[in-house]
Amino acid sequence: QVKVAESGGGSAQSGGSLRLSCGTPGFTIEYYTIGWFRQVPGKEREAVACIGSSDPSTFYEDSAKGRFTVSRDSANHAVYLQMNNLKPEDTAVYYCAAADPSVRASHMCALGVVHSWGQGTQVTVSS
């Protein structure tokens, strides 16, 4: 089973930026549909953004549109989530997830079709 690992979490001020990175140690991340999800205590995990494999389409949840960008870096075998104009309500544990390449980005985000989860990385935004 493919494993994914996140990095890049931390703290930021409201209006600031952070970039999260996702890799698949031992696997080729380009092969998989990749998604970013987040969860706060007491709430369900929610999708943030997803990006397809062979179909490089992207899908964003409403809260992320216009502020977050998901992208691939084939040279470094990574998928990034660039988060700009951060808000305190973006505070959460962010998870990278992988799915088979047959899963479309929209289905991964909208239906939560995930085959492997990362351990999560904390993002804290202060006002």
N, C-alpha and C positions, 0 to 999 in steps of 0.2 A: 504494500500500500504506500502511495506517495506520501511524503511528509513535507509539510510547509513550515516555515519559520519566519516570524516577523522581527523587525528591528526598527528603531527610530522613534519610539514613543518618548514622552517626556512632558514638560510643562511649557506653557506659552501664555502670554497675555492675550486678552480679548483683542481681536483684530490682527493677531500675529499669524505665523505660519509654522507648520511642521510637515515633514515628509516621512511617511512610513515606507518601509521596504519589505518585500516578501520574496523569499527564495525557497527552492526545493532541493535541499542537500542530497546529492546523489542522483537527482532526477533532472530532466530538462523542463524547466518551467514553461518554455514556449509551447510545449505539447498540451498544456492544460488550460481549461477555462478557470480564471482566477477571480475571486470576489473578496471584497472587504465588508466586514460586518462589525457591529459594535453592540455592547451591552452595558447597561448600568444596573446596579443592584436593585433587585425587586422588579425588574422589567424584562421582557423577552428580548432575545437577541434580534437585532434588526439589520437589514441589508443597507449598505451605504453606496457601493459602486461595484460593478462587475465588468470584466473584459473578456471577450471571446478568445478562442485559440485560432483555429484555421479561419474563422470569421472574426476579424479584429473589431467587432462592434463593441460599443460600451453602453452601459445602462446605469443610470443614476437615480437614486431615490430623491424625492422632492427636496429634502433637507440639504442634500449635497449639491444640487444643481447650481451652477454658477460660482461655486466656491471650491469644490474639490475636483481633482482631475486624476483619473486612473490611467496609467500608461505602462507600456512594456519597454524594457531595455534589454534587447537580445544580446548585446555585447557583454553585459554583466549578469545575464541570466537572472533578471529581477523584474518584479512588477512593483510600481510605486503608487502610492496614494499621496498626492500633493494636496495639502489642506491649507487654504488661504482664508483670510478673514474669519478666523476661528471665533467661536462664541462659547460662553460658559456651558451652554447646553450640549456642546460637542464633547464634553467630558465623559469618558467611558473607557472600557477596555475594548481595544480594537483587535479583531481577529482576521487573519488571512485564511482563505479557504480555497480548496482546489476541487475541480470536478472534471470528469471525462471531457475530451474535446467535443463530443457530440452534444454536450449541454450548451445551449445558447446563453449568452450573458444575461439576457432578459429573464430567462427561466431560472437561472441560478439566483438572481436577486429577488425576483418576484415570488418564486415558489420555494426558495431555500434549498435547491438541489445541490447538496454538498457531499463530497466523498471523503474529504480529509480536512481537519481543522488544525490551525496552529495553536500555540499556547496562549497567545494574546499579549498585547502590550498596552500599558496604561497611557492614556492621554488626558492631561488635566489642563483646563483653560480657566484662568482666573480673570475676574472682571476688574 
